[in-house]
């Protein structure tokens, strides 16, 4: 990351509430944070294109900030995200059966979809993003192995 932020300024006016909601959801799904109404930012560290429902309704600017860490903390609840990540890791570690672990894994997926995917320079120390991804990946691999083992057992009967 070279310190550049992608800034999206919504320039369309008179949009109905459904269109505004769709734009908001699309920008959040693309990991943008809202600085103020109609101004969305994110570090320019992802190669994703703007969603179709946003294109043609915005100006895209590239900017720098004198205090990018503070800006990131203003745009996203990094402490809250981190706390939830650690809670999910603890729940996964303490889940005693596959259904319980499956429920925690589903929570991990939802949580990872809200990860702002920030450059390391902007993450608070101890950020659990990589650990949550790894715990989910490990559980998914375990499920695949169980599925394949079951198929093998069925084929030999």
Backbone as ProteinMPNN parsed JSONL, in Angstrom:
{"seq_chain_A": "XXXXXXXXXXXXXXXXXXXXXXXXXXXXXXXXXXXXXXXXXXXXXXXXXXXXXXXXXXXXXXXXXXXXXXXXXXXXXXXXXXXXXXXXXXXXXXXXXXXXXXXXXXXXXXXXXXXXXXXXXXXXXXXXXXXXXXXXXXXXXXXXXXXXXXXXXXXXX", "coords_chain_A": {"N_chain_A": [[0.848, -1.169, 0.0], [0.61, 2.151, -0.89], [-0.089, 4.395, 0.522], [-2.194, 5.73, -0.6], [-5.626, 6.6, -0.784], [-8.743, 5.467, -1.966], [-11.345, 7.445, -2.878], [-14.76, 7.796, -2.933], [-17.221, 9.765, -4.148], [-20.539, 10.358, -3.985], [-22.44, 11.538, -6.551], [-24.861, 11.64, -7.782], [-28.19, 12.826, -7.618], [-31.451, 12.845, -6.102], [-32.129, 10.137, -5.94], [-34.12, 7.23, -5.441], [-35.103, 5.662, -2.297], [-34.552, 2.859, -2.381], [-32.554, 2.618, -4.323], [-30.527, 4.155, -3.169], [-30.057, 2.597, -0.876], [-29.149, 0.233, -2.067], [-26.777, 1.158, -3.224], [-25.354, 1.883, -0.926], [-25.101, -0.649, 0.316], [-23.601, -1.956, -1.652], [-21.214, -0.483, -1.633], [-20.352, -0.943, 1.003], [-20.033, -3.725, 0.848], [-17.886, -3.74, -0.844], [-15.914, -3.021, 0.781], [-15.674, -0.337, 1.567], [-15.645, 2.507, 3.728], [-17.848, 4.797, 5.31], [-17.308, 8.155, 5.402], [-18.746, 10.506, 5.659], [-22.108, 11.471, 4.825], [-22.54, 10.455, 1.542], [-19.818, 10.335, 1.003], [-17.321, 8.115, 0.641], [-14.64, 5.995, 1.612], [-11.625, 4.057, 1.176], [-8.544, 2.352, 1.782], [-6.32, 2.212, -0.979], [-5.723, -0.562, -1.664], [-6.78, -2.81, -2.752], [-7.736, -4.654, -5.671], [-10.249, -4.526, -6.681], [-12.977, -3.67, -8.823], [-15.324, -0.955, -9.031], [-18.659, -1.591, -7.933], [-21.378, -2.344, -10.201], [-23.809, -1.026, -9.627], [-22.937, 1.316, -8.569], [-21.22, 2.63, -10.316], [-21.138, 5.37, -12.57], [-22.622, 6.988, -10.982], [-21.042, 8.312, -9.321], [-18.064, 10.179, -8.366], [-14.725, 9.277, -8.593], [-11.984, 9.65, -6.631], [-8.519, 10.006, -5.78], [-6.638, 10.103, -2.899], [-4.593, 11.313, -0.159], [-3.983, 10.981, 3.353], [-3.189, 12.782, 6.295], [-3.137, 11.449, 8.708], [-3.496, 8.429, 8.531], [-4.03, 6.126, 10.089], [-5.726, 7.038, 12.113], [-7.849, 7.845, 10.532], [-8.696, 5.38, 9.472], [-9.584, 4.168, 11.832], [-11.723, 5.814, 12.342], [-13.431, 5.289, 10.228], [-14.068, 2.566, 10.436], [-15.133, 0.257, 12.937], [-12.738, -0.867, 14.431], [-11.792, -1.956, 16.857], [-14.103, -3.213, 17.816], [-14.514, -5.091, 15.754], [-12.219, -6.639, 16.034], [-12.55, -7.615, 18.676], [-14.855, -9.219, 18.333], [-13.814, -11.059, 16.518], [-11.878, -12.398, 18.113], [-13.61, -13.491, 19.998], [-15.069, -15.279, 18.397], [-12.993, -17.026, 17.67], [-12.403, -18.145, 20.162], [-14.85, -19.402, 20.683], [-14.869, -21.289, 18.623], [-12.702, -22.856, 19.38], [-13.661, -23.934, 21.731], [-15.959, -25.288, 21.067], [-17.722, -28.292, 21.207], [-18.655, -30.159, 19.422], [-19.341, -31.14, 15.991], [-21.701, -29.865, 14.84], [-21.873, -27.574, 16.498], [-19.423, -26.318, 15.963], [-19.824, -25.857, 13.289], [-21.823, -23.891, 13.354], [-20.38, -21.804, 14.543], [-18.475, -21.44, 12.535], [-20.101, -20.466, 10.493], [-20.727, -17.991, 11.598], [-18.177, -16.914, 11.497], [-17.804, -16.617, 8.741], [-19.728, -14.619, 8.161], [-18.619, -12.597, 9.7], [-16.086, -12.224, 8.516], [-16.867, -11.167, 6.09], [-17.338, -8.589, 6.789], [-14.87, -7.597, 7.281], [-12.601, -4.989, 6.911], [-10.356, -5.32, 5.331], [-7.773, -4.103, 5.491], [-4.571, -2.509, 4.851], [-1.574, -3.743, 6.422], [-0.3, -1.682, 7.819], [-2.334, -0.126, 8.804], [-3.757, -1.594, 10.571], [-4.779, -2.389, 13.894], [-2.576, -3.463, 16.554], [-2.29, -6.964, 17.071], [-4.384, -7.802, 15.471], [-6.961, -10.019, 14.575], [-7.627, -11.068, 12.066], [-6.234, -12.814, 10.185], [-6.032, -15.112, 11.747], [-8.729, -15.788, 12.16], [-9.505, -16.336, 9.529], [-7.83, -18.539, 9.058], [-8.753, -20.386, 10.98], [-11.339, -20.819, 10.043], [-10.74, -21.894, 7.49], [-9.373, -24.22, 8.264], [-11.458, -25.628, 9.522], [-13.234, -25.941, 7.369], [-11.658, -27.565, 5.713], [-11.543, -29.819, 7.317], [-14.224, -30.622, 7.219], [-14.44, -31.288, 4.497], [-12.64, -33.422, 4.394], [-13.969, -35.235, 6.064], [-16.282, -35.634, 4.549], [-15.189, -36.822, 2.243], [-14.087, -39.121, 3.39], [-16.392, -40.417, 4.258], [-17.617, -40.928, 1.786], [-15.752, -42.718, 0.754], [-15.998, -44.838, 2.538], [-18.646, -45.59, 2.006], [-18.395, -46.459, -0.601], [-16.979, -48.775, -0.329], [-18.592, -50.609, 0.837]], "CA_chain_A": [[0.0, 0.0, 0.0], [1.47, 3.333, -1.033], [-0.655, 5.519, 1.265], [-3.301, 6.334, -1.344], [-6.998, 6.198, -0.46], [-9.756, 5.652, -2.994], [-12.468, 8.213, -2.333], [-15.927, 7.758, -3.805], [-18.18, 10.808, -3.791], [-21.797, 10.14, -4.708], [-22.815, 12.802, -7.191], [-26.253, 11.576, -8.242], [-29.18, 13.366, -6.69], [-32.823, 12.436, -6.367], [-32.284, 8.685, -6.022], [-35.129, 6.725, -4.511], [-34.471, 4.979, -1.159], [-34.029, 1.537, -2.732], [-31.286, 2.799, -5.044], [-29.54, 4.593, -2.163], [-29.728, 1.441, -0.038], [-28.341, -0.674, -2.882], [-25.44, 1.75, -3.339], [-24.73, 1.754, 0.394], [-24.722, -2.05, 0.492], [-22.536, -2.277, -2.601], [-19.975, 0.128, -1.154], [-19.935, -1.69, 2.19], [-19.549, -5.026, 0.38], [-16.588, -3.494, -1.483], [-15.01, -2.674, 1.889], [-15.556, 1.096, 1.768], [-16.211, 3.063, 4.943], [-18.501, 6.084, 5.038], [-16.781, 9.267, 6.192], [-19.944, 11.314, 5.881], [-23.076, 11.133, 3.784], [-22.127, 10.553, 0.138], [-18.355, 10.283, 0.86], [-16.868, 6.796, 1.061], [-13.202, 5.823, 1.407], [-10.913, 2.853, 1.583], [-7.181, 2.349, 1.257], [-6.247, 1.711, -2.351], [-4.906, -1.771, -1.606], [-7.504, -3.912, -3.383], [-7.862, -4.487, -7.118], [-11.655, -4.655, -7.058], [-13.634, -2.584, -9.549], [-16.543, -0.491, -8.377], [-19.853, -2.351, -8.32], [-22.161, -1.763, -11.293], [-24.83, -0.111, -9.13], [-22.276, 2.546, -8.133], [-20.629, 3.294, -11.481], [-21.975, 6.354, -13.241], [-23.315, 7.817, -9.991], [-20.024, 8.796, -8.392], [-16.726, 10.605, -8.794], [-13.696, 8.533, -7.875], [-10.8, 10.46, -6.401], [-7.448, 9.346, -5.033], [-6.153, 11.109, -1.953], [-3.747, 10.893, 0.96], [-4.421, 11.545, 4.619], [-2.059, 13.031, 7.194], [-3.176, 10.5, 9.814], [-4.307, 7.344, 7.982], [-4.471, 5.218, 11.139], [-6.89, 7.646, 12.758], [-8.934, 7.801, 9.558], [-9.203, 4.001, 9.441], [-10.344, 3.947, 13.067], [-12.964, 6.584, 12.228], [-14.294, 4.669, 9.22], [-14.465, 1.215, 10.831], [-15.014, -0.091, 14.362], [-11.683, -1.874, 14.416], [-11.76, -2.643, 18.146], [-15.258, -4.103, 17.849], [-14.266, -6.206, 14.837], [-11.191, -7.466, 16.662], [-13.161, -8.313, 19.821], [-15.72, -10.278, 17.81], [-12.934, -12.083, 15.947], [-11.328, -13.203, 19.199], [-14.716, -14.26, 20.585], [-15.339, -16.398, 17.489], [-11.893, -17.982, 17.795], [-12.591, -18.861, 21.423], [-16.008, -20.284, 20.522], [-14.472, -22.41, 17.775], [-11.813, -23.709, 20.166], [-14.388, -24.601, 22.809], [-17.111, -26.042, 20.561], [-17.438, -29.697, 21.486], [-19.126, -31.073, 18.384], [-19.339, -30.58, 14.638], [-22.745, -28.859, 14.635], [-21.502, -26.342, 17.19], [-18.337, -25.7, 15.208], [-20.416, -25.38, 12.036], [-22.497, -22.624, 13.664], [-19.336, -20.79, 14.725], [-17.885, -21.187, 11.209], [-21.03, -19.573, 9.785], [-20.485, -16.662, 12.167], [-16.886, -16.44, 10.974], [-18.015, -16.159, 7.358], [-20.399, -13.315, 8.236], [-17.676, -11.629, 10.262], [-15.053, -11.936, 7.522], [-17.447, -10.297, 5.059], [-17.284, -7.214, 7.299], [-13.47, -7.22, 7.473], [-12.272, -3.928, 5.947], [-9.205, -5.752, 4.531], [-6.861, -2.959, 5.506], [-3.134, -2.807, 4.826], [-1.025, -3.995, 7.754], [0.053, -0.423, 8.484], [-3.522, 0.507, 9.385], [-4.404, -2.511, 11.498], [-4.305, -2.34, 15.279], [-1.756, -4.63, 16.895], [-3.073, -8.115, 17.491], [-5.561, -7.97, 14.612], [-7.169, -11.454, 14.434], [-8.157, -11.431, 10.754], [-5.586, -14.003, 9.619], [-6.371, -16.253, 12.593], [-10.113, -16.164, 11.885], [-9.491, -16.976, 8.209], [-7.195, -19.851, 9.177], [-9.656, -21.27, 11.728], [-12.417, -21.194, 9.122], [-10.145, -22.764, 6.469], [-9.114, -25.521, 8.896], [-12.732, -26.322, 9.726], [-13.738, -26.333, 6.043], [-10.849, -28.712, 5.272], [-11.992, -30.957, 8.118], [-15.506, -31.071, 6.666], [-14.163, -31.939, 3.211], [-12.021, -34.718, 4.684], [-15.034, -36.117, 6.575], [-17.13, -35.982, 3.406], [-14.461, -37.771, 1.394], [-13.957, -40.358, 4.15], [-17.713, -41.049, 4.217], [-17.8, -41.457, 0.422], [-14.88, -43.871, 0.609], [-16.602, -45.926, 3.301], [-19.843, -46.012, 1.285], [-17.983, -47.142, -1.832], [-16.382, -50.083, -0.024], [-19.608, -51.49, 1.439]], "C_chain_A": [[0.89, 1.227, 0.0], [0.938, 4.563, -0.299], [-1.839, 6.193, 0.588], [-4.632, 5.742, -0.882], [-7.864, 6.41, -1.692], [-10.94, 6.319, -2.32], [-13.577, 8.217, -3.36], [-16.908, 8.803, -3.298], [-19.424, 10.588, -4.649], [-22.273, 11.479, -5.242], [-24.245, 12.802, -7.691], [-27.173, 12.148, -7.171], [-30.554, 12.811, -7.058], [-33.012, 10.937, -6.516], [-33.364, 8.232, -5.034], [-34.436, 5.908, -3.417], [-33.908, 3.599, -1.483], [-32.688, 1.642, -3.443], [-30.196, 3.232, -4.07], [-29.1, 3.424, -1.293], [-28.848, 0.451, -0.8], [-26.911, -0.148, -3.042], [-24.677, 1.608, -2.027], [-24.242, 0.323, 0.61], [-23.564, -2.435, -0.421], [-21.202, -1.699, -2.14], [-19.465, -0.59, 0.099], [-19.377, -3.054, 1.794], [-18.183, -4.91, -0.285], [-15.562, -2.964, -0.493], [-14.739, -1.181, 2.017], [-16.166, 1.462, 3.117], [-16.769, 4.44, 4.638], [-17.953, 7.146, 5.988], [-17.902, 10.206, 6.597], [-20.902, 10.983, 4.75], [-22.504, 11.446, 2.407], [-20.61, 10.55, -0.066], [-17.859, 8.981, 1.488], [-15.391, 6.65, 0.729], [-12.762, 4.414, 1.748], [-9.48, 2.975, 1.08], [-7.175, 1.716, -0.125], [-5.316, 0.493, -2.396], [-5.599, -2.987, -2.194], [-7.665, -3.611, -4.865], [-9.306, -4.532, -7.6], [-12.15, -3.425, -7.816], [-14.865, -2.149, -8.765], [-17.728, -1.323, -8.839], [-20.67, -1.606, -9.378], [-23.187, -0.756, -10.796], [-24.259, 1.217, -8.651], [-21.734, 3.337, -9.325], [-21.627, 4.259, -12.118], [-22.72, 7.276, -12.286], [-22.335, 8.497, -9.047], [-18.845, 9.431, -9.124], [-15.756, 9.806, -7.956], [-12.445, 9.394, -7.829], [-9.766, 9.624, -5.658], [-6.777, 10.409, -4.189], [-5.206, 10.467, -0.941], [-4.274, 11.577, 2.206], [-3.207, 11.699, 5.529], [-2.002, 12.042, 8.355], [-4.035, 9.297, 9.393], [-4.796, 6.35, 9.037], [-5.711, 5.743, 11.837], [-8.083, 7.616, 11.818], [-9.541, 6.398, 9.492], [-10.047, 3.71, 10.676], [-11.668, 4.71, 13.059], [-13.955, 5.902, 11.275], [-14.837, 3.301, 9.646], [-14.281, 1.038, 12.332], [-14.006, -1.231, 14.479], [-11.607, -2.64, 15.735], [-12.92, -3.628, 18.254], [-15.066, -5.32, 16.954], [-13.271, -7.18, 15.459], [-11.771, -8.269, 17.824], [-14.042, -9.471, 19.355], [-14.89, -11.403, 17.203], [-12.355, -12.981, 17.023], [-12.41, -14.044, 19.884], [-15.021, -15.478, 19.718], [-14.233, -17.455, 17.557], [-12.034, -18.808, 19.074], [-13.762, -19.825, 21.334], [-15.66, -21.495, 19.664], [-13.607, -23.381, 18.575], [-12.582, -24.494, 21.231], [-15.596, -25.4, 22.339], [-16.793, -27.535, 20.641], [-17.883, -30.661, 20.389], [-19.166, -30.351, 17.038], [-20.468, -29.58, 14.412], [-22.433, -27.524, 15.317], [-20.408, -25.594, 16.455], [-18.849, -25.147, 13.878], [-21.101, -24.035, 12.267], [-21.479, -21.502, 13.861], [-18.704, -20.443, 13.38], [-18.793, -20.27, 10.392], [-20.887, -18.148, 10.298], [-19.179, -16.069, 11.669], [-17.036, -15.915, 9.554], [-18.663, -14.772, 7.372], [-19.427, -12.238, 8.719], [-16.6, -11.249, 9.239], [-15.576, -11.066, 6.388], [-17.446, -8.83, 5.494], [-15.85, -6.752, 7.579], [-13.125, -6.131, 6.457], [-11.064, -4.242, 5.065], [-8.224, -4.587, 4.367], [-5.416, -3.413, 5.343], [-2.628, -2.972, 6.259], [-0.727, -2.716, 8.522], [-1.129, 0.223, 9.206], [-4.234, -0.385, 10.399], [-3.882, -2.309, 12.917], [-3.455, -3.574, 15.578], [-2.662, -5.746, 17.405], [-4.313, -8.36, 16.665], [-5.765, -9.462, 14.317], [-7.643, -11.923, 13.062], [-7.558, -12.709, 10.183], [-5.933, -15.247, 10.433], [-7.802, -16.728, 12.327], [-10.191, -16.863, 10.535], [-8.916, -18.398, 8.289], [-8.101, -20.837, 9.916], [-10.807, -21.727, 10.835], [-11.896, -22.173, 8.067], [-9.883, -24.159, 7.034], [-10.408, -26.303, 9.072], [-13.303, -26.788, 8.39], [-12.971, -27.542, 5.516], [-11.243, -29.971, 6.037], [-13.31, -31.507, 7.578], [-15.309, -31.804, 5.342], [-13.562, -33.322, 3.446], [-13.063, -35.705, 5.197], [-15.952, -36.562, 5.436], [-16.46, -37.046, 2.55], [-14.308, -39.12, 2.09], [-15.276, -41.125, 4.126], [-17.953, -41.649, 2.85], [-16.968, -42.715, 0.22], [-15.472, -45.072, 1.343], [-17.828, -46.466, 2.589], [-19.479, -46.822, 0.047], [-17.439, -48.539, -1.543], [-17.389, -51.035, 0.595], [-20.18, -52.438, 0.435]], "O_chain_A": [[1.82, 1.328, 0.801], [1.463, 5.662, -0.481], [-2.425, 7.123, 1.142], [-4.742, 4.543, -0.626], [-7.732, 7.42, -2.382], [-11.469, 5.826, -1.324], [-13.37, 8.592, -4.514], [-17.37, 8.735, -2.159], [-19.364, 10.628, -5.878], [-22.481, 12.429, -4.487], [-24.791, 13.863, -7.995], [-26.948, 11.968, -5.975], [-30.78, 12.368, -8.184], [-33.968, 10.503, -7.159], [-33.497, 8.782, -3.941], [-33.288, 5.502, -3.597], [-32.888, 3.206, -0.917], [-31.787, 0.842, -3.193], [-29.07, 2.736, -4.133], [-27.913, 3.273, -1.004], [-27.907, -0.106, -0.235], [-25.952, -0.919, -3.0], [-23.498, 1.255, -2.02], [-23.108, 0.106, 1.035], [-22.654, -3.156, -0.009], [-20.17, -2.361, -2.248], [-18.262, -0.815, 0.233], [-18.365, -3.494, 2.34], [-17.409, -5.867, -0.292], [-14.481, -2.517, -0.877], [-13.687, -0.79, 2.521], [-17.094, 0.803, 3.587], [-16.228, 5.166, 3.804], [-18.11, 7.055, 7.206], [-17.984, 10.641, 7.746], [-20.531, 10.279, 3.811], [-22.044, 12.558, 2.146], [-20.149, 10.742, -1.191], [-17.963, 8.774, 2.697], [-14.936, 7.124, -0.312], [-13.421, 3.688, 2.492], [-9.229, 3.627, 0.066], [-7.94, 0.791, -0.398], [-4.279, 0.502, -3.059], [-5.056, -4.09, -2.139], [-7.723, -2.449, -5.267], [-9.556, -4.572, -8.805], [-11.791, -2.293, -7.494], [-15.38, -2.897, -7.934], [-17.797, -1.717, -10.003], [-20.648, -0.376, -9.435], [-23.423, 0.259, -11.451], [-25.013, 2.145, -8.358], [-21.786, 4.567, -9.336], [-22.823, 3.974, -12.185], [-23.372, 8.228, -12.714], [-22.734, 9.17, -8.097], [-18.658, 9.245, -10.327], [-15.937, 9.668, -6.746], [-11.921, 9.812, -8.862], [-10.107, 8.65, -4.987], [-6.397, 11.471, -4.682], [-5.05, 9.247, -0.888], [-4.927, 12.618, 2.132], [-2.312, 10.854, 5.534], [-0.934, 11.819, 8.924], [-5.171, 9.16, 9.846], [-5.88, 5.787, 8.886], [-6.639, 4.986, 12.121], [-9.21, 7.387, 12.256], [-10.763, 6.249, 9.461], [-11.1, 3.081, 10.581], [-12.629, 4.289, 13.703], [-15.166, 5.938, 11.495], [-15.943, 2.925, 9.257], [-13.366, 1.614, 12.922], [-14.374, -2.398, 14.609], [-11.381, -3.85, 15.731], [-12.742, -4.75, 18.729], [-15.407, -6.44, 17.334], [-13.464, -8.395, 15.413], [-11.513, -9.467, 17.943], [-13.984, -10.568, 19.912], [-15.228, -12.576, 17.36], [-12.34, -14.202, 16.867], [-12.153, -15.174, 20.299], [-15.21, -16.579, 20.234], [-14.518, -18.651, 17.507], [-11.813, -20.019, 19.069], [-13.688, -20.941, 21.848], [-16.108, -22.606, 19.948], [-13.765, -24.596, 18.457], [-12.186, -25.603, 21.588], [-16.201, -26.121, 23.133], [-15.733, -27.982, 20.202], [-17.534, -31.841, 20.417], [-19.043, -29.129, 16.961], [-20.218, -28.521, 13.836], [-22.707, -26.462, 14.757], [-20.461, -24.37, 16.337], [-18.38, -24.114, 13.399], [-20.964, -23.129, 11.444], [-21.691, -20.38, 13.4], [-18.426, -19.273, 13.112], [-18.307, -19.394, 9.677], [-20.923, -17.2, 9.514], [-19.083, -14.863, 11.445], [-16.46, -14.885, 9.205], [-18.205, -13.861, 6.683], [-19.418, -11.117, 8.211], [-16.248, -10.075, 9.116], [-14.814, -10.309, 5.787], [-17.542, -7.934, 4.657], [-15.641, -5.639, 8.06], [-13.333, -6.326, 5.259], [-10.779, -3.489, 4.134], [-7.903, -4.162, 3.257], [-5.074, -4.554, 5.654], [-3.193, -2.403, 7.193], [-0.885, -2.672, 9.742], [-0.939, 1.028, 10.117], [-5.212, 0.037, 11.017], [-2.689, -2.084, 13.12], [-3.603, -4.608, 14.927], [-3.662, -5.501, 18.08], [-5.218, -9.064, 17.114], [-4.832, -10.116, 13.85], [-8.026, -13.084, 12.918], [-8.292, -13.594, 9.743], [-6.11, -16.325, 9.865], [-8.057, -17.931, 12.275], [-10.873, -17.879, 10.407], [-9.438, -19.329, 7.676], [-8.205, -21.998, 9.52], [-11.2, -22.893, 10.872], [-12.55, -23.177, 7.784], [-10.14, -25.161, 6.367], [-10.453, -27.503, 8.803], [-13.802, -27.909, 8.287], [-13.568, -28.448, 4.934], [-11.274, -31.063, 5.469], [-13.489, -32.721, 7.49], [-15.945, -32.83, 5.099], [-13.933, -34.284, 2.774], [-13.051, -36.875, 4.817], [-16.351, -37.724, 5.369], [-17.079, -38.043, 2.177], [-14.393, -40.16, 1.437], [-15.279, -42.349, 3.988], [-18.446, -42.773, 2.753], [-17.422, -43.669, -0.411], [-15.451, -46.191, 0.83], [-18.039, -47.679, 2.565], [-20.183, -47.767, -0.308], [-17.441, -49.396, -2.427], [-17.046, -52.189, 0.853], [-21.044, -53.247, 0.773]]}, "name": "protein", "num_of_chains": 1, "seq": "XXXXXXXXXXXXXXXXXXXXXXXXXXXXXXXXXXXXXXXXXXXXXXXXXXXXXXXXXXXXXXXXXXXXXXXXXXXXXXXXXXXXXXXXXXXXXXXXXXXXXXXXXXXXXXXXXXXXXXXXXXXXXXXXXXXXXXXXXXXXXXXXXXXXXXXXXXXXX"}
